[in-house]
Amino acid sequence: MKDSGIIWPWLRRRIIAVVMLCVAGCALSLVGQPAADWQRTHQPAFRSEELKGIVGQGVLLGMFGGLRSIMADMSWVRAYSYWEKRDRAGSESMMRLAIILDPGNIYFWINAANIIGYDQAHWEIAAREYGGRIKVQDSVKQTLYREYAENALKLLDDCIARFPDDSRAYIYAAQLTRNKLNNIPMEAEYYRRAAECKNRVWFAGRIYAMILGEDMGKPEEALEWYRDYYRRILADKRYENRPDLRQIFQENLEDLEERFSPVPVGDSKK
Amino acid sequence: MTDSSLLRVRWIAGNTFVEALRQRFFAFLFLLAAGLAASGMLLRTFNFGQSELKFIADFGFGAMFLFGSILAIVMTVQLFFSELDNRTALTLLAKPVRRWEFVLGKFLGIWTLLGVFIALLGVVLAVMLSIRMPELVESASRNGEPLPFLNLKGLGMFCLLQWFRLGVVAALSLMICSFAQTFLYAVIVSAMGILLCQVQSAGVSAFSKPDQETWVRTLANGVGKVIPDLQLFDLGVPLVLSPAGAPQSAVLSALGYGALYMPVLLFITVFLFSDREI
């Protein structure tokens, strides 16, 4: 009885403290709501999808304020050291850690995708115990190239979802699609999106039209698309003070018209 | 609060501040933090794809929070337990000094020290950024790239935010000290608590997705409201390096959050400390 007489006031005080903490926390979360809302929309580092299976990889330390992006850089240096040793698992885990720690840096996304898509299949082929790259059958090689390229494309698609206005990820995805998957319609689609995104590069639209006209055998559709694209460029205010770029788009259109226009009657000698 | 209470609080705070300032630990941590902030200039070659100013600033922001948190936890716990272990608290509280005056004085002394720490680091960081800025502007204009942006007023505001954040850390540590029996226990629990506060928004976001069970989501949201969210104060990059800045509502909200959390934690500290045997 004596013990319970001592413990109960002790326990009661702690229970009251916890209740006070809960009530105050709920009330104060309303005060912090505007800052929290702004953080969640503008600081994407802590979105839940990036937090799968990363505890134990130093990410908790990385979450400490600004040190997060330094740790991302260090992870990237570590990924390079694994890359030199052709260590697929090591380099990939470090590259993904760098992306998780600093997802706002497009450099990590694009270079990780390039390493996965272009290098890692070769490492695996070279490491096959029954003979390395000379003895491995072509069909096996093609399967591995495809497998790794698809993994890289998944990463680039995630990158595109995060940076929809940046044309770089579209361009790298298009190149990977042609070089490793030989999927021309998919390549063309990436170039089209690169041409139509906010921070477009001038050559993406031309490449799309060329693929559509030459590789896919749709010259009229290609020409029609580029004419419409050129009209949109002329209407875009960002190009008002860029006569150099407008000139390039115009020259591209003229060149495409020369290539893809049906030959006018009477001009066949030309 | 009477004038004599205020005087006693000021006296305890002043003594705590001077005692903390004299300790080598403060100087050691400040040198480490300043070294880390300055090393951003030397380690620029490890920068991948970010603007150089952001790289340098990240070192400073990281040093502020990491070493500031270590200072806030260790200094708070050490100064609190030294009073108990040396029996000076017994002598002090035998005089007409109330326990809340003791707790408040301790907190204000430590918070002032944290303010000095943050201000000095802020100056180091401002100097580093200002040294690099002209060269980067020149290089950008030569290459036709967008000019880098630096807002030193924003850096001042960020330092203020960090001071409030470390105030919450110190108040939380003091609350743990009020019931902890040993120095080591208080330091470890405080560090774990701060880690929890730092990752709580990520945890809540992970466990409150629509594919989770309803009770898991409810629990996650409830826990998220109860644990202080220290991520709210992470406005360094928008405040210092972005021309758009951070909205005033977000800055005021974070400041208000810190300013209100500190007295709440101190109130609970006093409540728990009031029946502690010394």
Interface residues (C-beta under 8 A of the other chain):
Chain A: P9 W10 R13 R14 I16 A17 M20 L21 C22 A24 G25 C26 L28 S29 V31 G32 Q33 P34 A35 A36 W38 Q39 R40 H42 Q43 F46 R47 S48 L51 L60 M63 F64 G65 G66 L67 R68 S69 I70 D73 M74 W76 V77 D102 N105 I106 Y107 F108
Chain B: F46 N47 F48 G49 Q50 K54 F55 A57 D58 F59 G60 F61 G62 A63 M64 F65 L66 S69 F179 L195 Q198 V199 S201 A202 S205 A206 K209 G224 K225 V226 I227 P228 D229 Q231 L232 D234 L235 G236 P238 A246 P247 S249 A250 V251 L252 S253 A254 G256 Y257 L260 Y261 V264 F267 I268 F271 L272 D275
